[in-house]
């Protein structure tokens, strides 16, 4: 019985040694493969294609705001000097919403764009070729355009509107009554025997102008002046006779 136990224990130990050895060998092989891949990446050997000279790499990433409840995928186009280059690429959760173009001519101008923006989102593109482009789609909270309201019917103006009265309202104006139509005046009565006016008074000498002033004062002044002249002449005559003696 003890011999059987020892035999089984030895067999189990050998099996464990084989398993451990296999695991160690697999780990060493994977490590050597990783080291080989890293070496080939820098030396340009192995299955990795070395980068070509005078080429660049363009990266594009997608960002959603908010991050949930957005479309499942979008198409991104690469442009060379403003013209589409190649076919659009699809960004989704499978590729982490990211894509890289390699081996591009560095002398060209490279840009990216999202031709078809999902409805309800606004697009923003930032970044440069050296840093990579980022396309951000922001959901818009602006509601859709409302329907154009219909034009209301033209109100009917009342013929005799009621003017409100009371506190806060002006008193109702007194509208004068419509005047009556004027009557036609009676024709004037013509007298049977009209009185004919007589002949007006005619002056005797219509050519002589009427006397407009009084000449009494003028005659008195003339008499006074003549008397003074006579007295002066008499005085002079007497004086001359005395000088002759």
Helices and strands as residue ranges (DSSP letters): H 2-43, E 55-65, E 73-80, E 83-84, E 89-92, G 93-95, E 98-105, E 110-113, E 121-128, E 132-139, H 216-244
